[in-house]
């Protein structure tokens, strides 16, 4: 069997069998791994951007690329309710790449790192025969009482999102669509105990909901008319495109008034309630504008496909 036959998520499931959780509070299967320290939980996540998969050199500002590479990892820490602290950066570089491009890359990295008080503490550089790759491992921390997982949604919870969806898919191979940073929103949701489960939307809205429901052993209904679609994007791009790095989270119905009224979440600019958690056997489906329940492709952005 080849990797192509498994696809990205099939490959993850296959490799997961080789992992041991050990002393980790949370191992593989969430936005970040969680390790217990003396008073906090240590969060660890990693993400990579590869030329001609996530971006093309022709259409990319290297300043924006550096910013986006770090932001993608920050989004994982945010989805756990945490705060990023330190990063290591690995670069796989074609020998002919201009050094000033790397200077631009690090300007983008440092711009976001300084803004969020993230220390860039090391990494590695290796030669690449052709494609440029940026891989970042980001550390973070979260108080145990504020930890949010994707495995704790309950039947009856409402599905909510920040921001809008579909813009990166509408602008293929461009790193100029800089993702939002949702750390403050995530921290507010965690600290005020409003979210019951959370995941980031990097693989697309539908795929994120599928992964959340899979971890929580529930199903979901998404309401078509409630999906926030970015200007210039289609519904299909909003559902499946990915690369938004928004938050997808669930809220118990008895806490929706606090959410909708923004009496507690003054730091959140845009929240949409887009669906509801249902029993496991009902899977993840879309309710159209006429109330008809339709099946959804479970795809999002997926490598090897």
Secondary structure in CASP SS format (residue, H / E / C, confidence):
PFRMAT SS
TARGET T0000
AUTHOR 0000-0000-0000
METHOD secondary structure of the structure
MODEL  1
X C 1.00
X C 1.00
X H 1.00
X H 1.00
X H 1.00
X H 1.00
X H 1.00
X H 1.00
X H 1.00
X H 1.00
X H 1.00
X H 1.00
X H 1.00
X H 1.00
X H 1.00
X H 1.00
X C 1.00
X C 1.00
X C 1.00
X C 1.00
X C 1.00
X C 1.00
X C 1.00
X C 1.00
X C 1.00
X E 1.00
X C 1.00
X C 1.00
X C 1.00
X C 1.00
X C 1.00
X C 1.00
X E 1.00
X E 1.00
X E 1.00
X E 1.00
X C 1.00
X C 1.00
X C 1.00
X C 1.00
X E 1.00
X E 1.00
X E 1.00
X E 1.00
X E 1.00
X E 1.00
X E 1.00
X E 1.00
X E 1.00
X E 1.00
X E 1.00
X C 1.00
X C 1.00
X C 1.00
X E 1.00
X C 1.00
X C 1.00
X C 1.00
X C 1.00
X C 1.00
X C 1.00
X H 1.00
X H 1.00
X H 1.00
X H 1.00
X H 1.00
X H 1.00
X H 1.00
X H 1.00
X H 1.00
X H 1.00
X H 1.00
X H 1.00
X H 1.00
X H 1.00
X H 1.00
X H 1.00
X H 1.00
X H 1.00
X C 1.00
X C 1.00
X C 1.00
X E 1.00
X E 1.00
X E 1.00
X E 1.00
X E 1.00
X E 1.00
X E 1.00
X E 1.00
X E 1.00
X E 1.00
X E 1.00
X C 1.00
X C 1.00
X C 1.00
X C 1.00
X C 1.00
X H 1.00
X H 1.00
X H 1.00
X H 1.00
X H 1.00
X H 1.00
X H 1.00
X H 1.00
X H 1.00
X H 1.00
X H 1.00
X H 1.00
X H 1.00
X H 1.00
X H 1.00
X H 1.00
X H 1.00
X H 1.00
X C 1.00
X C 1.00
X E 1.00
X E 1.00
X E 1.00
X E 1.00
X E 1.00
X E 1.00
X E 1.00
X E 1.00
X E 1.00
X C 1.00
X C 1.00
X C 1.00
X C 1.00
X C 1.00
X E 1.00
X E 1.00
X E 1.00
X E 1.00
X E 1.00
X E 1.00
X E 1.00
X E 1.00
X E 1.00
X E 1.00
X C 1.00
X H 1.00
X H 1.00
X H 1.00
X C 1.00
X C 1.00
X C 1.00
X C 1.00
X C 1.00
X C 1.00
X C 1.00
X C 1.00
X C 1.00
X C 1.00
X C 1.00
X E 1.00
X E 1.00
X E 1.00
X E 1.00
X E 1.00
X C 1.00
X C 1.00
X E 1.00
X C 1.00
X H 1.00
X H 1.00
X H 1.00
X H 1.00
X C 1.00
X C 1.00
X C 1.00
X C 1.00
X C 1.00
X C 1.00
X C 1.00
X C 1.00
X C 1.00
X C 1.00
X C 1.00
X C 1.00
X H 1.00
X H 1.00
X H 1.00
X H 1.00
X H 1.00
X H 1.00
X H 1.00
X H 1.00
X H 1.00
X C 1.00
X C 1.00
X C 1.00
X E 1.00
X E 1.00
X E 1.00
X E 1.00
X E 1.00
X E 1.00
X C 1.00
X C 1.00
X C 1.00
X C 1.00
X H 1.00
X H 1.00
X H 1.00
X H 1.00
X H 1.00
X H 1.00
X H 1.00
X H 1.00
X H 1.00
X H 1.00
X H 1.00
X H 1.00
X C 1.00
X C 1.00
X E 1.00
X E 1.00
X E 1.00
X E 1.00
X E 1.00
X H 1.00
X H 1.00
X H 1.00
X C 1.00
X C 1.00
X E 1.00
X C 1.00
X C 1.00
X C 1.00
X C 1.00
X C 1.00
X H 1.00
X H 1.00
X H 1.00
X H 1.00
X H 1.00
X H 1.00
X C 1.00
X C 1.00
X C 1.00
X C 1.00
X C 1.00
X C 1.00
X E 1.00
X E 1.00
X E 1.00
X E 1.00
X E 1.00
X C 1.00
X H 1.00
X H 1.00
X H 1.00
X H 1.00
X H 1.00
X H 1.00
X H 1.00
X H 1.00
X H 1.00
X C 1.00
X C 1.00
X C 1.00
X C 1.00
X C 1.00
X C 1.00
X C 1.00
X C 1.00
X C 1.00
X E 1.00
X E 1.00
X E 1.00
X E 1.00
X E 1.00
X E 1.00
X E 1.00
X E 1.00
X C 1.00
X H 1.00
X H 1.00
X H 1.00
X C 1.00
X E 1.00
X E 1.00
X E 1.00
X E 1.00
X C 1.00
X C 1.00
X C 1.00
X C 1.00
X C 1.00
X E 1.00
X E 1.00
X E 1.00
X C 1.00
X C 1.00
X C 1.00
X C 1.00
X C 1.00
X C 1.00
X C 1.00
X C 1.00
X C 1.00
X C 1.00
END
